[in-house]
């Protein structure tokens, strides 16, 4: 009796839980049966699965990057679809790099989705359904791209070839499944909406471009940053006169006709020479060269006249240690200091960068000097420029001591001398040429002797 009393509640609870389990399973089945409440189940024989496993790998990767798998699963569950798949070469190599970069940018995901959906039609179209039966007329189809509803895909035939839009079909009915078909096409189909987005983004980038600015320059005379000139208002006269704005060249610059307020020599060469000599003294280590230019010779005034006429000069300046190595015999000859310095003056405007680039490109470069007809040779050595040859060579030690556009001063660690000109030998009586008779087989005889005899 007691067991019966205690068993009745257990039976009631067991019946109640069984009812709840059945009821919940029925509700779950009804919930899954309603469309839109869950992701539809895709058969393994679906055309979408076949696309992801096909040889159209570039297209399948773009579909995954565009997050279109769920959208395509819903489309396949509702109706058949036709996919026009571009070959891998059309997406990998034939596509414009800038357009491909535009499609893969995260901010242009919508354009990538519209591009891919434009290749898909919500209908089953096989090769025998290409044109209207009996009429052979082109057919327009609406794609899955919602932004291109007004733009339809045109299916035509030309010379026996099937064409979709502007692309030829290279493999018709390549993959056939119960819920769709895939055709291979030769190129990508680009809807007008995507092309307009690309053009708008490109024009926006062009208008929003930032013009590059050069790095700040340091004035070697003051060791301070050079301040850029303020912008000139529109319509205002130029700040500098036209003759001061003329760029110097390696040859004689044209001189303007003299007139009131405008002398014949429009370049103030004397001031520039004084400026670079003062820079040498402030720089330190080039007092001997400055003394030769100003006190021992008249080269400073000659250089000033040359610059006033429009010439440009590059001075290879030996430092004090190099000048101290000069002997008395080298300086005692008449005009020796002038001849030595003439060999260190190049009638070109060269900087350390321009000379280094020249020797790196051409190997060895010869520059004209004011000591005609001698030239000074330059070549690259140890990451710098070496002038001269042999023991009389000198390295570019202090680059760009002074550069103002007309005079360039480059410090070197040696004094340069031109190579002595070799005189041709004096003519003498011709020497009789003795010709020995060739001994045939001499090499063979020597080889046999070394080997111990020949058989």
HELIX and SHEET records of a PDB file:
HELIX    1   1 UNK A    2  UNK A   33  1                                  32    
HELIX    2   2 UNK A   47  UNK A   52  1                                   6    
HELIX    3   3 UNK A   57  UNK A   65  1                                   9    
HELIX    4   4 UNK A   69  UNK A   78  1                                  10    
HELIX    5   5 UNK A   88  UNK A   92  1                                   5    
HELIX    6   6 UNK A   97  UNK A  104  1                                   8    
HELIX    7   7 UNK A  106  UNK A  108  5                                   3    
HELIX    8   8 UNK A  109  UNK A  117  1                                   9    
HELIX    9   9 UNK A  127  UNK A  129  5                                   3    
HELIX   10  10 UNK A  146  UNK A  148  5                                   3    
HELIX   11  11 UNK A  192  UNK A  207  1                                  16    
HELIX   12  12 UNK A  269  UNK A  283  1                                  15    
HELIX   13  13 UNK A  287  UNK A  291  1                                   5    
HELIX   14  14 UNK A  292  UNK A  296  3                                   5    
HELIX   15  15 UNK A  299  UNK A  308  1                                  10    
HELIX   16  16 UNK A  320  UNK A  324  1                                   5    
HELIX   17  17 UNK A  328  UNK A  332  1                                   5    
HELIX   18  18 UNK A  336  UNK A  342  1                                   7    
HELIX   19  19 UNK A  352  UNK A  362  1                                  11    
HELIX   20  20 UNK A  390  UNK A  392  5                                   3    
HELIX   21  21 UNK A  442  UNK A  451  1                                  10    
SHEET    1   A 7 UNK A 120  UNK A 121  0                                        
SHEET    2   A 7 UNK A  81  UNK A  86 -1                                        
SHEET    3   A 7 UNK A 180  UNK A 185  1                                        
SHEET    4   A 7 UNK A 167  UNK A 177 -1                                        
SHEET    5   A 7 UNK A 161  UNK A 164 -1                                        
SHEET    6   A 7 UNK A 153  UNK A 158 -1                                        
SHEET    7   A 7 UNK A 139  UNK A 141 -1                                        
SHEET    1   B 2 UNK A 218  UNK A 219  0                                        
SHEET    2   B 2 UNK A 224  UNK A 225 -1                                        
SHEET    1   C 7 UNK A 345  UNK A 346  0                                        
SHEET    2   C 7 UNK A 313  UNK A 318 -1                                        
SHEET    3   C 7 UNK A 407  UNK A 412  1                                        
SHEET    4   C 7 UNK A 394  UNK A 403 -1                                        
SHEET    5   C 7 UNK A 384  UNK A 387 -1                                        
SHEET    6   C 7 UNK A 375  UNK A 381 -1                                        
SHEET    7   C 7 UNK A 364  UNK A 368 -1                                        
END                                                                             
